[in-house]
Amino acid sequence: MTNAQAAVDDMVALVAAAKARGHEQIFSSAASPGVISLFFNNDFYATHEEYVFAIAEAMRHEYEAIANAGAIVQLDCPDLAMGRHSAYASQDLETFRKTIAINIEALNHAVRNIPEEQLRMHLCWGNYPGPHHHDVPISDIIDIVWTAKPQTVLVEGANSRHAHEWAVLKELGVPAHKKLCPGLIEPQSNYIEHPELIAQRLGRWAEVVDPERLMAGVDCGFSVHVGSTSIDPDVAFAKLASLAEGCEIASERLFA
């Protein structure tokens, strides 16, 4: 059995903490059905599709608890990209595409009662220090990614393996009803990106979508592993401050 009240209690605490500090707009991350299936083996269901849809229904109450609290639901979906070189590495590209299409169908099923504008989706190739030379190109998966309900899609745009893909999306195009949130700072690096670099990167992404459909993000989380100390908290906050300053510079240029 799942503890449906736990998610509600978490959101009550988050909303109270945000209001106490004068913040009205909040979001909360939640694992997508696909990424849960990626990390927890299917030992009981006849097919992957049955398994991931069962997860979707089990997670639906958590997504709805976040939405009902008035927050943005950010669904973390490393399965759609990192899955290609990890759990699904033995699959050929065609089979992998079919697998992630099922994962997105399950995701859409789980958030069917939440408006698309209250949903974001984080596309991720894995937040770990490594060569990443087996990362699936965004061009091989983005058409399937667009079928997901969340209106805003977060993509990696700062690290040296995916920083070039703004040009790929510029060439392929972005559906008119979608918004983009590219990562503009790298959470695995202790370098604090200069605000001018942030502004320049936003300028490039403004060639992909109109600035009204563009927001700035981080490639991934700063610490997703227990005991991880690769980025000092002071450095993380300094990088976020630089991100905010760079956004102000870009806004002055893009909305002048």
Buried (B, 14 or more C-beta within 10 A) or exposed (E): EEEEEEBBEBBEEBBEEBEEEEEEEBBBBBBBBBBBBBEEEBEEBEEBBEBBBBBBEBBBBBBBBBBBBEBBBBBBBBBBBBBBBBBBEEBEEEEBBBBBBBBBBBBBBBBEEBEBEBBBBBBBBBBEEEEBEEBBEBEEBBEBBBEBBBBBBBBBBBBEBBBEBBEBBBEBEBEEEBBBBBBBBBBBBEEBBEBEBBBBBBBBBBEBBEBEBBBBBBBBBBBBEEEEEBBEEEBBEBBBEBBEBBBEBBBEEBEE
